[in-house]
């Protein structure tokens, strides 16, 4: 697999870890500031996944994805 495609896959994996951390953070938070932090983390992860999936699809259409 090309390095550019590996980086897209790693980005998706990293964003999934961000989602897990946001979930755990929400479960164990002690104040509203943490809620805001983990909400931003969750929102960012979803945005990153959406962008990375779109780029993966673009690579597939161009024939760059195995």
C-alpha positions in Angstrom: 0.0 0.0 0.0 1.2 3.5 -0.8 2.5 5.6 2.0 -0.2 8.3 1.3 -2.9 5.6 1.7 -1.3 4.2 4.9 -1.4 7.7 6.3 -5.1 8.0 5.6 -5.7 4.6 7.3 -3.6 5.8 10.3 -5.6 9.0 10.5 -8.9 7.0 10.6 -7.4 4.8 13.3 -6.2 7.8 15.3 -9.6 9.4 15.1 -11.3 6.2 16.4 -8.9 6.3 19.4 -10.0 9.9 19.9 -13.6 8.8 20.0 -12.8 6.1 22.6 -11.0 8.7 24.7 -13.9 11.1 24.4 -16.3 8.4 25.6 -14.1 7.5 28.5 -13.6 11.1 29.4 -17.3 11.7 29.5 -17.9 8.7 31.6 -15.4 9.8 34.3 -15.6 13.6 34.1 -16.0 15.6 37.2 -17.1 19.0 35.9 -18.6 20.8 32.9 -15.2 21.9 31.6 -14.2 18.3 31.0 -17.5 17.8 29.2 -16.7 20.6 26.9 -13.2 19.3 26.2 -14.4 15.8 25.4 -17.3 17.1 23.3 -14.8 19.0 21.2 -12.6 15.9 21.0 -15.6 13.8 19.8 -16.7 16.4 17.3 -13.2 16.8 15.9 -12.8 13.0 15.6 -16.0 12.8 13.6 -14.9 15.6 11.3 -11.5 13.9 10.8 -13.1 10.6 10.0 -15.4 12.2 7.5 -12.6 14.0 5.7 -10.3 10.9 5.7 -13.1 8.7 4.4 -13.8 11.2 1.6 -10.1 11.3 0.7 -10.0 7.5 0.7 -13.0 7.4 -1.7 -11.3 10.0 -3.9 -8.2 7.7 -4.0 -10.4 4.7 -4.9 -12.0 6.6 -7.8 -8.6 7.7 -9.1 -7.4 4.1 -8.9 -4.8 5.0 -6.2 -6.3 2.7 -3.6 -5.5 -1.1 -3.8 
